[in-house]
Amino acid sequence: EVYLRLESKDNSISGYYATAPDQWERLGRFGNYFQFKKVGIGVSNANAANDVVGLFDYFEISQP
């Protein structure tokens, strides 16, 4: 299992992952982005040698 998190703050987006709850590691940070109007999640197996299966148990959008 892997946990994914996107955080929008101060005109930048940071991406995080964790293999255990609350042990976040930042993947990267991007600035000067557009304001989100809609949000969704998905999985792709583009260029993968084998099928990729994505299962989502939980999805949350929150504001501070």
PDBQT receptor file of N, H, CA, C and O in Angstrom, charges set to zero:
ATOM      1  N   GLU A   1       0.824  -1.172   0.000  1.00  0.00    +0.000 N 
ATOM      2  CA  GLU A   1       0.000   0.000   0.000  1.00  0.00    +0.000 C 
ATOM      3  C   GLU A   1       0.869   1.236   0.000  1.00  0.00    +0.000 C 
ATOM      4  O   GLU A   1       1.971   1.245   0.548  1.00  0.00    +0.000 OA
ATOM      5  N   VAL A   2       0.356   2.273  -0.620  1.00  0.00    +0.000 N 
ATOM      6  H   VAL A   2      -0.539   2.266  -1.065  1.00  0.00    +0.000 HD
ATOM      7  CA  VAL A   2       1.027   3.566  -0.595  1.00  0.00    +0.000 C 
ATOM      8  C   VAL A   2      -0.036   4.644  -0.414  1.00  0.00    +0.000 C 
ATOM      9  O   VAL A   2      -1.132   4.550  -0.966  1.00  0.00    +0.000 OA
ATOM     10  N   TYR A   3       0.298   5.654   0.355  1.00  0.00    +0.000 N 
ATOM     11  H   TYR A   3       1.189   5.730   0.804  1.00  0.00    +0.000 HD
ATOM     12  CA  TYR A   3      -0.588   6.779   0.605  1.00  0.00    +0.000 C 
ATOM     13  C   TYR A   3      -0.082   7.960  -0.216  1.00  0.00    +0.000 C 
ATOM     14  O   TYR A   3       1.124   8.193  -0.284  1.00  0.00    +0.000 OA
ATOM     15  N   LEU A   4      -0.986   8.702  -0.837  1.00  0.00    +0.000 N 
ATOM     16  H   LEU A   4      -1.966   8.513  -0.781  1.00  0.00    +0.000 HD
ATOM     17  CA  LEU A   4      -0.630   9.860  -1.648  1.00  0.00    +0.000 C 
ATOM     18  C   LEU A   4      -1.313  11.097  -1.098  1.00  0.00    +0.000 C 
ATOM     19  O   LEU A   4      -2.437  11.039  -0.599  1.00  0.00    +0.000 OA
ATOM     20  N   ARG A   5      -0.611  12.219  -1.198  1.00  0.00    +0.000 N 
ATOM     21  H   ARG A   5       0.302  12.266  -1.603  1.00  0.00    +0.000 HD
ATOM     22  CA  ARG A   5      -1.165  13.474  -0.681  1.00  0.00    +0.000 C 
ATOM     23  C   ARG A   5      -0.713  14.626  -1.568  1.00  0.00    +0.000 C 
ATOM     24  O   ARG A   5       0.465  14.726  -1.912  1.00  0.00    +0.000 OA
ATOM     25  N   LEU A   6      -1.654  15.500  -1.941  1.00  0.00    +0.000 N 
ATOM     26  H   LEU A   6      -2.611  15.419  -1.662  1.00  0.00    +0.000 HD
ATOM     27  CA  LEU A   6      -1.350  16.741  -2.637  1.00  0.00    +0.000 C 
ATOM     28  C   LEU A   6      -1.772  17.894  -1.746  1.00  0.00    +0.000 C 
ATOM     29  O   LEU A   6      -2.869  17.888  -1.188  1.00  0.00    +0.000 OA
ATOM     30  N   GLU A   7      -0.901  18.881  -1.614  1.00  0.00    +0.000 N 
ATOM     31  H   GLU A   7      -0.010  18.886  -2.067  1.00  0.00    +0.000 HD
ATOM     32  CA  GLU A   7      -1.191  20.020  -0.756  1.00  0.00    +0.000 C 
ATOM     33  C   GLU A   7      -1.008  21.300  -1.559  1.00  0.00    +0.000 C 
ATOM     34  O   GLU A   7       0.053  21.521  -2.143  1.00  0.00    +0.000 OA
ATOM     35  N   SER A   8      -2.020  22.131  -1.591  1.00  0.00    +0.000 N 
ATOM     36  H   SER A   8      -2.882  21.951  -1.116  1.00  0.00    +0.000 HD
ATOM     37  CA  SER A   8      -1.985  23.425  -2.265  1.00  0.00    +0.000 C 
ATOM     38  C   SER A   8      -1.851  24.506  -1.209  1.00  0.00    +0.000 C 
ATOM     39  O   SER A   8      -2.728  24.668  -0.361  1.00  0.00    +0.000 OA
ATOM     40  N   LYS A   9      -0.732  25.257  -1.263  1.00  0.00    +0.000 N 
ATOM     41  H   LYS A   9      -0.019  25.125  -1.952  1.00  0.00    +0.000 HD
ATOM     42  CA  LYS A   9      -0.479  26.272  -0.242  1.00  0.00    +0.000 C 
ATOM     43  C   LYS A   9       0.474  27.328  -0.791  1.00  0.00    +0.000 C 
ATOM     44  O   LYS A   9       1.475  26.990  -1.424  1.00  0.00    +0.000 OA
ATOM     45  N   ASP A  10       0.172  28.597  -0.556  1.00  0.00    +0.000 N 
ATOM     46  H   ASP A  10      -0.641  28.872  -0.042  1.00  0.00    +0.000 HD
ATOM     47  CA  ASP A  10       1.051  29.707  -0.955  1.00  0.00    +0.000 C 
ATOM     48  C   ASP A  10       1.440  29.647  -2.427  1.00  0.00    +0.000 C 
ATOM     49  O   ASP A  10       2.619  29.776  -2.757  1.00  0.00    +0.000 OA
ATOM     50  N   ASN A  11       0.472  29.454  -3.315  1.00  0.00    +0.000 N 
ATOM     51  H   ASN A  11      -0.486  29.349  -3.047  1.00  0.00    +0.000 HD
ATOM     52  CA  ASN A  11       0.686  29.409  -4.766  1.00  0.00    +0.000 C 
ATOM     53  C   ASN A  11       1.641  28.306  -5.210  1.00  0.00    +0.000 C 
ATOM     54  O   ASN A  11       2.307  28.445  -6.236  1.00  0.00    +0.000 OA
ATOM     55  N   SER A  12       1.717  27.224  -4.462  1.00  0.00    +0.000 N 
ATOM     56  H   SER A  12       1.176  27.111  -3.628  1.00  0.00    +0.000 HD
ATOM     57  CA  SER A  12       2.501  26.074  -4.899  1.00  0.00    +0.000 C 
ATOM     58  C   SER A  12       1.767  24.793  -4.510  1.00  0.00    +0.000 C 
ATOM     59  O   SER A  12       0.944  24.781  -3.594  1.00  0.00    +0.000 OA
ATOM     60  N   ILE A  13       2.084  23.719  -5.225  1.00  0.00    +0.000 N 
ATOM     61  H   ILE A  13       2.752  23.728  -5.969  1.00  0.00    +0.000 HD
ATOM     62  CA  ILE A  13       1.513  22.407  -4.943  1.00  0.00    +0.000 C 
ATOM     63  C   ILE A  13       2.661  21.484  -4.559  1.00  0.00    +0.000 C 
ATOM     64  O   ILE A  13       3.664  21.404  -5.268  1.00  0.00    +0.000 OA
ATOM     65  N   SER A  14       2.513  20.792  -3.444  1.00  0.00    +0.000 N 
ATOM     66  H   SER A  14       1.699  20.857  -2.868  1.00  0.00    +0.000 HD
ATOM     67  CA  SER A  14       3.508  19.814  -3.003  1.00  0.00    +0.000 C 
ATOM     68  C   SER A  14       2.879  18.425  -3.059  1.00  0.00    +0.000 C 
ATOM     69  O   SER A  14       1.723  18.243  -2.678  1.00  0.00    +0.000 OA
ATOM     70  N   GLY A  15       3.644  17.455  -3.535  1.00  0.00    +0.000 N 
ATOM     71  H   GLY A  15       4.583  17.603  -3.845  1.00  0.00    +0.000 HD
ATOM     72  CA  GLY A  15       3.204  16.067  -3.573  1.00  0.00    +0.000 C 
ATOM     73  C   GLY A  15       3.958  15.249  -2.552  1.00  0.00    +0.000 C 
ATOM     74  O   GLY A  15       5.171  15.394  -2.401  1.00  0.00    +0.000 OA
ATOM     75  N   TYR A  16       3.240  14.386  -1.847  1.00  0.00    +0.000 N 
ATOM     76  H   TYR A  16       2.255  14.268  -1.969  1.00  0.00    +0.000 HD
ATOM     77  CA  TYR A  16       3.832  13.543  -0.800  1.00  0.00    +0.000 C 
ATOM     78  C   TYR A  16       3.386  12.097  -0.982  1.00  0.00    +0.000 C 
ATOM     79  O   TYR A  16       2.344  11.829  -1.579  1.00  0.00    +0.000 OA
ATOM     80  N   TYR A  17       4.182  11.174  -0.462  1.00  0.00    +0.000 N 
ATOM     81  H   TYR A  17       5.029  11.392   0.023  1.00  0.00    +0.000 HD
ATOM     82  CA  TYR A  17       3.789   9.760  -0.401  1.00  0.00    +0.000 C 
ATOM     83  C   TYR A  17       4.197   9.212   0.964  1.00  0.00    +0.000 C 
ATOM     84  O   TYR A  17       5.065   9.770   1.635  1.00  0.00    +0.000 OA
ATOM     85  N   ALA A  18       3.561   8.116   1.363  1.00  0.00    +0.000 N 
ATOM     86  H   ALA A  18       2.856   7.662   0.818  1.00  0.00    +0.000 HD
ATOM     87  CA  ALA A  18       3.911   7.432   2.610  1.00  0.00    +0.000 C 
ATOM     88  C   ALA A  18       3.579   5.952   2.447  1.00  0.00    +0.000 C 
ATOM     89  O   ALA A  18       2.608   5.598   1.777  1.00  0.00    +0.000 OA
ATOM     90  N   THR A  19       4.375   5.102   3.052  1.00  0.00    +0.000 N 
ATOM     91  H   THR A  19       5.163   5.389   3.596  1.00  0.00    +0.000 HD
ATOM     92  CA  THR A  19       4.082   3.667   3.064  1.00  0.00    +0.000 C 
ATOM     93  C   THR A  19       3.454   3.255   4.390  1.00  0.00    +0.000 C 
ATOM     94  O   THR A  19       3.033   2.110   4.560  1.00  0.00    +0.000 OA
ATOM     95  N   ALA A  20       3.394   4.197   5.327  1.00  0.00    +0.000 N 
ATOM     96  H   ALA A  20       3.736   5.127   5.189  1.00  0.00    +0.000 HD
ATOM     97  CA  ALA A  20       2.708   4.005   6.605  1.00  0.00    +0.000 C 
ATOM     98  C   ALA A  20       2.025   5.329   6.938  1.00  0.00    +0.000 C 
ATOM     99  O   ALA A  20       2.542   6.387   6.578  1.00  0.00    +0.000 OA
ATOM    100  N   PRO A  21       0.892   5.297   7.608  1.00  0.00    +0.000 N 
ATOM    101  CA  PRO A  21       0.187   6.534   7.929  1.00  0.00    +0.000 C 
ATOM    102  C   PRO A  21       1.080   7.540   8.660  1.00  0.00    +0.000 C 
ATOM    103  O   PRO A  21       1.841   7.182   9.559  1.00  0.00    +0.000 OA
ATOM    104  N   ASP A  22       0.967   8.797   8.253  1.00  0.00    +0.000 N 
ATOM    105  H   ASP A  22       0.349   9.087   7.522  1.00  0.00    +0.000 HD
ATOM    106  CA  ASP A  22       1.669   9.918   8.903  1.00  0.00    +0.000 C 
ATOM    107  C   ASP A  22       3.192   9.855   8.818  1.00  0.00    +0.000 C 
ATOM    108  O   ASP A  22       3.875  10.430   9.665  1.00  0.00    +0.000 OA
ATOM    109  N   GLN A  23       3.740   9.163   7.807  1.00  0.00    +0.000 N 
ATOM    110  H   GLN A  23       3.185   8.696   7.119  1.00  0.00    +0.000 HD
ATOM    111  CA  GLN A  23       5.185   9.164   7.569  1.00  0.00    +0.000 C 
ATOM    112  C   GLN A  23       5.441   9.737   6.171  1.00  0.00    +0.000 C 
ATOM    113  O   GLN A  23       5.979   9.049   5.304  1.00  0.00    +0.000 OA
ATOM    114  N   TRP A  24       5.054  10.991   5.960  1.00  0.00    +0.000 N 
ATOM    115  H   TRP A  24       4.616  11.549   6.665  1.00  0.00    +0.000 HD
ATOM    116  CA  TRP A  24       5.065  11.618   4.641  1.00  0.00    +0.000 C 
ATOM    117  C   TRP A  24       6.466  11.988   4.178  1.00  0.00    +0.000 C 
ATOM    118  O   TRP A  24       7.265  12.526   4.944  1.00  0.00    +0.000 OA
ATOM    119  N   GLU A  25       6.752  11.693   2.918  1.00  0.00    +0.000 N 
ATOM    120  H   GLU A  25       6.103  11.256   2.296  1.00  0.00    +0.000 HD
ATOM    121  CA  GLU A  25       7.992  12.078   2.241  1.00  0.00    +0.000 C 
ATOM    122  C   GLU A  25       7.605  12.935   1.047  1.00  0.00    +0.000 C 
ATOM    123  O   GLU A  25       6.777  12.524   0.235  1.00  0.00    +0.000 OA
ATOM    124  N   ARG A  26       8.191  14.119   0.926  1.00  0.00    +0.000 N 
ATOM    125  H   ARG A  26       8.864  14.453   1.586  1.00  0.00    +0.000 HD
ATOM    126  CA  ARG A  26       7.829  14.996  -0.190  1.00  0.00    +0.000 C 
ATOM    127  C   ARG A  26       8.466  14.506  -1.485  1.00  0.00    +0.000 C 
ATOM    128  O   ARG A  26       9.662  14.221  -1.539  1.00  0.00    +0.000 OA
ATOM    129  N   LEU A  27       7.642  14.415  -2.528  1.00  0.00    +0.000 N 
ATOM    130  H   LEU A  27       6.670  14.647  -2.485  1.00  0.00    +0.000 HD
ATOM    131  CA  LEU A  27       8.112  14.018  -3.852  1.00  0.00    +0.000 C 
ATOM    132  C   LEU A  27       8.589  15.218  -4.659  1.00  0.00    +0.000 C 
ATOM    133  O   LEU A  27       9.572  15.121  -5.394  1.00  0.00    +0.000 OA
ATOM    134  N   GLY A  28       7.911  16.328  -4.528  1.00  0.00    +0.000 N 
ATOM    135  H   GLY A  28       7.112  16.406  -3.932  1.00  0.00    +0.000 HD
ATOM    136  CA  GLY A  28       8.264  17.517  -5.279  1.00  0.00    +0.000 C 
ATOM    137  C   GLY A  28       7.344  18.668  -4.967  1.00  0.00    +0.000 C 
ATOM    138  O   GLY A  28       6.336  18.519  -4.275  1.00  0.00    +0.000 OA
ATOM    139  N   ARG A  29       7.715  19.832  -5.496  1.00  0.00    +0.000 N 
ATOM    140  H   ARG A  29       8.534  19.953  -6.057  1.00  0.00    +0.000 HD
ATOM    141  CA  ARG A  29       6.927  21.046  -5.282  1.00  0.00    +0.000 C 
ATOM    142  C   ARG A  29       6.921  21.831  -6.592  1.00  0.00    +0.000 C 
ATOM    143  O   ARG A  29       7.948  21.972  -7.256  1.00  0.00    +0.000 OA
ATOM    144  N   PHE A  30       5.748  22.335  -6.944  1.00  0.00    +0.000 N 
ATOM    145  H   PHE A  30       4.913  22.220  -6.404  1.00  0.00    +0.000 HD
ATOM    146  CA  PHE A  30       5.582  23.088  -8.181  1.00  0.00    +0.000 C 
ATOM    147  C   PHE A  30       4.911  24.411  -7.862  1.00  0.00    +0.000 C 
ATOM    148  O   PHE A  30       4.000  24.459  -7.035  1.00  0.00    +0.000 OA
ATOM    149  N   GLY A  31       5.348  25.485  -8.507  1.00  0.00    +0.000 N 
ATOM    150  H   GLY A  31       6.087  25.446  -9.179  1.00  0.00    +0.000 HD
ATOM    151  CA  GLY A  31       4.774  26.801  -8.254  1.00  0.00    +0.000 C 
ATOM    152  C   GLY A  31       4.124  27.392  -9.493  1.00  0.00    +0.000 C 
ATOM    153  O   GLY A  31       4.194  26.831 -10.587  1.00  0.00    +0.000 OA
ATOM    154  N   ASN A  32       3.488  28.543  -9.291  1.00  0.00    +0.000 N 
ATOM    155  H   ASN A  32       3.432  28.999  -8.403  1.00  0.00    +0.000 HD
ATOM    156  CA  ASN A  32       2.825  29.282 -10.371  1.00  0.00    +0.000 C 
ATOM    157  C   ASN A  32       1.842  28.421 -11.141  1.00  0.00    +0.000 C 
ATOM    158  O   ASN A  32       1.941  28.326 -12.364  1.00  0.00    +0.000 OA
ATOM    159  N   TYR A  33       0.921  27.808 -10.475  1.00  0.00    +0.000 N 
ATOM    160  H   TYR A  33       0.841  27.886  -9.481  1.00  0.00    +0.000 HD
ATOM    161  CA  TYR A  33      -0.061  26.935 -11.088  1.00  0.00    +0.000 C 
ATOM    162  C   TYR A  33      -1.402  27.645 -11.211  1.00  0.00    +0.000 C 
ATOM    163  O   TYR A  33      -1.587  28.733 -10.665  1.00  0.00    +0.000 OA
ATOM    164  N   PHE A  34      -2.313  27.043 -11.912  1.00  0.00    +0.000 N 
ATOM    165  H   PHE A  34      -2.163  26.159 -12.355  1.00  0.00    +0.000 HD
ATOM    166  CA  PHE A  34      -3.663  27.577 -12.057  1.00  0.00    +0.000 C 
ATOM    167  C   PHE A  34      -4.512  27.181 -10.848  1.00  0.00    +0.000 C 
ATOM    168  O   PHE A  34      -4.183  26.233 -10.136  1.00  0.00    +0.000 OA
ATOM    169  N   GLN A  35      -5.588  27.901 -10.627  1.00  0.00    +0.000 N 
ATOM    170  H   GLN A  35      -5.855  28.672 -11.206  1.00  0.00    +0.000 HD
ATOM    171  CA  GLN A  35      -6.511  27.581  -9.546  1.00  0.00    +0.000 C 
ATOM    172  C   GLN A  35      -7.373  26.389  -9.949  1.00  0.00    +0.000 C 
ATOM    173  O   GLN A  35      -7.908  26.362 -11.057  1.00  0.00    +0.000 OA
ATOM    174  N   PHE A  36      -7.511  25.421  -9.077  1.00  0.00    +0.000 N 
ATOM    175  H   PHE A  36      -7.077  25.443  -8.176  1.00  0.00    +0.000 HD
ATOM    176  CA  PHE A  36      -8.293  24.226  -9.352  1.00  0.00    +0.000 C 
ATOM    177  C   PHE A  36      -9.781  24.544  -9.420  1.00  0.00    +0.000 C 
ATOM    178  O   PHE A  36     -10.292  25.314  -8.606  1.00  0.00    +0.000 OA
ATOM    179  N   LYS A  37     -10.466  23.962 -10.376  1.00  0.00    +0.000 N 
ATOM    180  H   LYS A  37     -10.051  23.337 -11.037  1.00  0.00    +0.000 HD
ATOM    181  CA  LYS A  37     -11.925  24.056 -10.478  1.00  0.00    +0.000 C 
ATOM    182  C   LYS A  37     -12.576  22.716 -10.158  1.00  0.00    +0.000 C 
ATOM    183  O   LYS A  37     -13.661  22.673  -9.578  1.00  0.00    +0.000 OA
ATOM    184  N   LYS A  38     -11.914  21.621 -10.534  1.00  0.00    +0.000 N 
ATOM    185  H   LYS A  38     -11.032  21.656 -11.004  1.00  0.00    +0.000 HD
ATOM    186  CA  LYS A  38     -12.411  20.263 -10.282  1.00  0.00    +0.000 C 
ATOM    187  C   LYS A  38     -11.235  19.385  -9.885  1.00  0.00    +0.000 C 
ATOM    188  O   LYS A  38     -10.089  19.683 -10.222  1.00  0.00    +0.000 OA
ATOM    189  N   VAL A  39     -11.520  18.299  -9.167  1.00  0.00    +0.000 N 
ATOM    190  H   VAL A  39     -12.450  18.057  -8.893  1.00  0.00    +0.000 HD
ATOM    191  CA  VAL A  39     -10.483  17.391  -8.696  1.00  0.00    +0.000 C 
ATOM    192  C   VAL A  39     -10.902  15.958  -8.976  1.00  0.00    +0.000 C 
ATOM    193  O   VAL A  39     -12.084  15.627  -8.877  1.00  0.00    +0.000 OA
ATOM    194  N   GLY A  40      -9.946  15.106  -9.326  1.00  0.00    +0.000 N 
ATOM    195  H   GLY A  40      -8.986  15.375  -9.407  1.00  0.00    +0.000 HD
ATOM    196  CA  GLY A  40     -10.216  13.689  -9.525  1.00  0.00    +0.000 C 
ATOM    197  C   GLY A  40      -8.938  12.888  -9.379  1.00  0.00    +0.000 C 
ATOM    198  O   GLY A  40      -7.846  13.455  -9.338  1.00  0.00    +0.000 OA
ATOM    199  N   ILE A  41      -9.065  11.581  -9.302  1.00  0.00    +0.000 N 
ATOM    200  H   ILE A  41      -9.952  11.120  -9.335  1.00  0.00    +0.000 HD
ATOM    201  CA  ILE A  41      -7.902  10.705  -9.210  1.00  0.00    +0.000 C 
ATOM    202  C   ILE A  41      -8.051   9.590 -10.239  1.00  0.00    +0.000 C 
ATOM    203  O   ILE A  41      -9.161   9.261 -10.657  1.00  0.00    +0.000 OA
ATOM    204  N   GLY A  42      -6.927   9.017 -10.640  1.00  0.00    +0.000 N 
ATOM    205  H   GLY A  42      -6.025   9.284 -10.301  1.00  0.00    +0.000 HD
ATOM    206  CA  GLY A  42      -6.958   7.945 -11.625  1.00  0.00    +0.000 C 
ATOM    207  C   GLY A  42      -5.664   7.150 -11.615  1.00  0.00    +0.000 C 
ATOM    208  O   GLY A  42      -4.717   7.489 -10.905  1.00  0.00    +0.000 OA
ATOM    209  N   VAL A  43      -5.635   6.098 -12.403  1.00  0.00    +0.000 N 
ATOM    210  H   VAL A  43      -6.405   5.822 -12.979  1.00  0.00    +0.000 HD
ATOM    211  CA  VAL A  43      -4.476   5.216 -12.520  1.00  0.00    +0.000 C 
ATOM    212  C   VAL A  43      -4.239   4.942 -13.995  1.00  0.00    +0.000 C 
ATOM    213  O   VAL A  43      -5.185   4.821 -14.772  1.00  0.00    +0.000 OA
ATOM    214  N   SER A  44      -2.974   4.847 -14.376  1.00  0.00    +0.000 N 
ATOM    215  H   SER A  44      -2.205   4.946 -13.745  1.00  0.00    +0.000 HD
ATOM    216  CA  SER A  44      -2.630   4.570 -15.771  1.00  0.00    +0.000 C 
ATOM    217  C   SER A  44      -1.576   3.477 -15.825  1.00  0.00    +0.000 C 
ATOM    218  O   SER A  44      -0.698   3.406 -14.965  1.00  0.00    +0.000 OA
ATOM    219  N   ASN A  45      -1.667   2.619 -16.847  1.00  0.00    +0.000 N 
ATOM    220  H   ASN A  45      -2.380   2.676 -17.546  1.00  0.00    +0.000 HD
ATOM    221  CA  ASN A  45      -0.634   1.607 -17.058  1.00  0.00    +0.000 C 
ATOM    222  C   ASN A  45       0.121   1.882 -18.350  1.00  0.00    +0.000 C 
ATOM    223  O   ASN A  45       0.641   0.956 -18.973  1.00  0.00    +0.000 OA
ATOM    224  N   ALA A  46       0.188   3.139 -18.758  1.00  0.00    +0.000 N 
ATOM    225  H   ALA A  46      -0.234   3.891 -18.252  1.00  0.00    +0.000 HD
ATOM    226  CA  ALA A  46       0.893   3.525 -19.972  1.00  0.00    +0.000 C 
ATOM    227  C   ALA A  46       2.354   3.078 -19.905  1.00  0.00    +0.000 C 
ATOM    228  O   ALA A  46       3.050   3.351 -18.927  1.00  0.00    +0.000 OA
ATOM    229  N   ASN A  47       2.801   2.407 -20.926  1.00  0.00    +0.000 N 
ATOM    230  H   ASN A  47       2.235   2.186 -21.721  1.00  0.00    +0.000 HD
ATOM    231  CA  ASN A  47       4.187   1.933 -21.055  1.00  0.00    +0.000 C 
ATOM    232  C   ASN A  47       4.594   0.911 -19.990  1.00  0.00    +0.000 C 
ATOM    233  O   ASN A  47       5.786   0.678 -19.792  1.00  0.00    +0.000 OA
ATOM    234  N   ALA A  48       3.641   0.307 -19.312  1.00  0.00    +0.000 N 
ATOM    235  H   ALA A  48       2.673   0.496 -19.473  1.00  0.00    +0.000 HD
ATOM    236  CA  ALA A  48       3.964  -0.709 -18.304  1.00  0.00    +0.000 C 
ATOM    237  C   ALA A  48       4.029  -2.086 -18.959  1.00  0.00    +0.000 C 
ATOM    238  O   ALA A  48       3.241  -2.390 -19.855  1.00  0.00    +0.000 OA
ATOM    239  N   ALA A  49       4.964  -2.910 -18.513  1.00  0.00    +0.000 N 
ATOM    240  H   ALA A  49       5.604  -2.663 -17.786  1.00  0.00    +0.000 HD
ATOM    241  CA  ALA A  49       5.094  -4.257 -19.058  1.00  0.00    +0.000 C 
ATOM    242  C   ALA A  49       3.926  -5.140 -18.634  1.00  0.00    +0.000 C 
ATOM    243  O   ALA A  49       3.523  -6.038 -19.373  1.00  0.00    +0.000 OA
ATOM    244  N   ASN A  50       3.383  -4.886 -17.446  1.00  0.00    +0.000 N 
ATOM    245  H   ASN A  50       3.710  -4.156 -16.846  1.00  0.00    +0.000 HD
ATOM    246  CA  ASN A  50       2.269  -5.671 -16.910  1.00  0.00    +0.000 C 
ATOM    247  C   ASN A  50       1.101  -4.746 -16.590  1.00  0.00    +0.000 C 
ATOM    248  O   ASN A  50       1.261  -3.527 -16.521  1.00  0.00    +0.000 OA
ATOM    249  N   ASP A  51      -0.059  -5.330 -16.399  1.00  0.00    +0.000 N 
ATOM    250  H   ASP A  51      -0.189  -6.320 -16.456  1.00  0.00    +0.000 HD
ATOM    251  CA  ASP A  51      -1.220  -4.546 -16.006  1.00  0.00    +0.000 C 
ATOM    252  C   ASP A  51      -0.984  -3.887 -14.652  1.00  0.00    +0.000 C 
ATOM    253  O   ASP A  51      -0.344  -4.461 -13.770  1.00  0.00    +0.000 OA
ATOM    254  N   VAL A  52      -1.505  -2.689 -14.502  1.00  0.00    +0.000 N 
ATOM    255  H   VAL A  52      -2.025  -2.223 -15.218  1.00  0.00    +0.000 HD
ATOM    256  CA  VAL A  52      -1.430  -1.963 -13.241  1.00  0.00    +0.000 C 
ATOM    257  C   VAL A  52      -2.851  -1.808 -12.713  1.00  0.00    +0.000 C 
ATOM    258  O   VAL A  52      -3.747  -1.389 -13.446  1.00  0.00    +0.000 OA
ATOM    259  N   VAL A  53      -3.053  -2.141 -11.464  1.00  0.00    +0.000 N 
ATOM    260  H   VAL A  53      -2.325  -2.481 -10.869  1.00  0.00    +0.000 HD
ATOM    261  CA  VAL A  53      -4.368  -2.035 -10.847  1.00  0.00    +0.000 C 
ATOM    262  C   VAL A  53      -4.291  -0.986  -9.747  1.00  0.00    +0.000 C 
ATOM    263  O   VAL A  53      -3.397  -1.033  -8.902  1.00  0.00    +0.000 OA
ATOM    264  N   GLY A  54      -5.210  -0.057  -9.754  1.00  0.00    +0.000 N 
ATOM    265  H   GLY A  54      -5.937  -0.019 -10.440  1.00  0.00    +0.000 HD
ATOM    266  CA  GLY A  54      -5.276   0.957  -8.710  1.00  0.00    +0.000 C 
ATOM    267  C   GLY A  54      -6.586   0.836  -7.955  1.00  0.00    +0.000 C 
ATOM    268  O   GLY A  54      -7.659   0.824  -8.557  1.00  0.00    +0.000 OA
ATOM    269  N   LEU A  55      -6.497   0.747  -6.646  1.00  0.00    +0.000 N 
ATOM    270  H   LEU A  55      -5.625   0.757  -6.157  1.00  0.00    +0.000 HD
ATOM    271  CA  LEU A  55      -7.678   0.688  -5.791  1.00  0.00    +0.000 C 
ATOM    272  C   LEU A  55      -7.611   1.863  -4.821  1.00  0.00    +0.000 C 
ATOM    273  O   LEU A  55      -6.585   2.085  -4.179  1.00  0.00    +0.000 OA
ATOM    274  N   PHE A  56      -8.679   2.597  -4.719  1.00  0.00    +0.000 N 
ATOM    275  H   PHE A  56      -9.513   2.417  -5.242  1.00  0.00    +0.000 HD
ATOM    276  CA  PHE A  56      -8.728   3.745  -3.829  1.00  0.00    +0.000 C 
ATOM    277  C   PHE A  56      -9.715   3.455  -2.712  1.00  0.00    +0.000 C 
ATOM    278  O   PHE A  56     -10.902   3.245  -2.961  1.00  0.00    +0.000 OA
ATOM    279  N   ASP A  57      -9.222   3.443  -1.484  1.00  0.00    +0.000 N 
ATOM    280  H   ASP A  57      -8.258   3.613  -1.282  1.00  0.00    +0.000 HD
ATOM    281  CA  ASP A  57     -10.067   3.189  -0.319  1.00  0.00    +0.000 C 
ATOM    282  C   ASP A  57     -10.655   4.467   0.255  1.00  0.00    +0.000 C 
ATOM    283  O   ASP A  57     -11.705   4.442   0.898  1.00  0.00    +0.000 OA
ATOM    284  N   TYR A  58      -9.972   5.593   0.020  1.00  0.00    +0.000 N 
ATOM    285  H   TYR A  58      -9.119   5.613  -0.503  1.00  0.00    +0.000 HD
ATOM    286  CA  TYR A  58     -10.373   6.812   0.697  1.00  0.00    +0.000 C 
ATOM    287  C   TYR A  58      -9.906   8.009  -0.120  1.00  0.00    +0.000 C 
ATOM    288  O   TYR A  58      -8.801   7.992  -0.664  1.00  0.00    +0.000 OA
ATOM    289  N   PHE A  59     -10.727   9.042  -0.212  1.00  0.00    +0.000 N 
ATOM    290  H   PHE A  59     -11.624   9.055   0.229  1.00  0.00    +0.000 HD
ATOM    291  CA  PHE A  59     -10.397  10.248  -0.952  1.00  0.00    +0.000 C 
ATOM    292  C   PHE A  59     -11.010  11.413  -0.187  1.00  0.00    +0.000 C 
ATOM    293  O   PHE A  59     -12.202  11.389   0.122  1.00  0.00    +0.000 OA
ATOM    294  N   GLU A  60     -10.204  12.446   0.128  1.00  0.00    +0.000 N 
ATOM    295  H   GLU A  60      -9.237  12.467  -0.122  1.00  0.00    +0.000 HD
ATOM    296  CA  GLU A  60     -10.701  13.570   0.922  1.00  0.00    +0.000 C 
ATOM    297  C   GLU A  60     -10.197  14.872   0.354  1.00  0.00    +0.000 C 
ATOM    298  O   GLU A  60      -9.043  14.970  -0.063  1.00  0.00    +0.000 OA
ATOM    299  N   ILE A  61     -11.054  15.871   0.336  1.00  0.00    +0.000 N 
ATOM    300  H   ILE A  61     -11.992  15.791   0.674  1.00  0.00    +0.000 HD
ATOM    301  CA  ILE A  61     -10.665  17.246   0.009  1.00  0.00    +0.000 C 
ATOM    302  C   ILE A  61     -10.989  18.081   1.240  1.00  0.00    +0.000 C 
ATOM    303  O   ILE A  61     -12.112  18.038   1.743  1.00  0.00    +0.000 OA
ATOM    304  N   SER A  62     -10.013  18.841   1.726  1.00  0.00    +0.000 N 
ATOM    305  H   SER A  62      -9.101  18.876   1.318  1.00  0.00    +0.000 HD
ATOM    306  CA  SER A  62     -10.263  19.650   2.922  1.00  0.00    +0.000 C 
ATOM    307  C   SER A  62      -9.603  21.014   2.785  1.00  0.00    +0.000 C 
ATOM    308  O   SER A  62      -8.677  21.192   1.994  1.00  0.00    +0.000 OA
ATOM    309  N   GLN A  63     -10.084  21.964   3.558  1.00  0.00    +0.000 N 
ATOM    310  H   GLN A  63     -10.836  21.819   4.201  1.00  0.00    +0.000 HD
ATOM    311  CA  GLN A  63      -9.512  23.293   3.626  1.00  0.00    +0.000 C 
ATOM    312  C   GLN A  63      -9.206  23.600   5.075  1.00  0.00    +0.000 C 
ATOM    313  O   GLN A  63      -9.951  23.214   5.976  1.00  0.00    +0.000 OA
ATOM    314  N   PRO A  64      -8.092  24.306   5.294  1.00  0.00    +0.000 N 
ATOM    315  CA  PRO A  64      -7.742  24.655   6.690  1.00  0.00    +0.000 C 
ATOM    316  C   PRO A  64      -8.723  25.636   7.292  1.00  0.00    +0.000 C 
ATOM    317  O   PRO A  64      -8.573  26.029   8.449  1.00  0.00    +0.000 OA
TER     318      PRO A  64
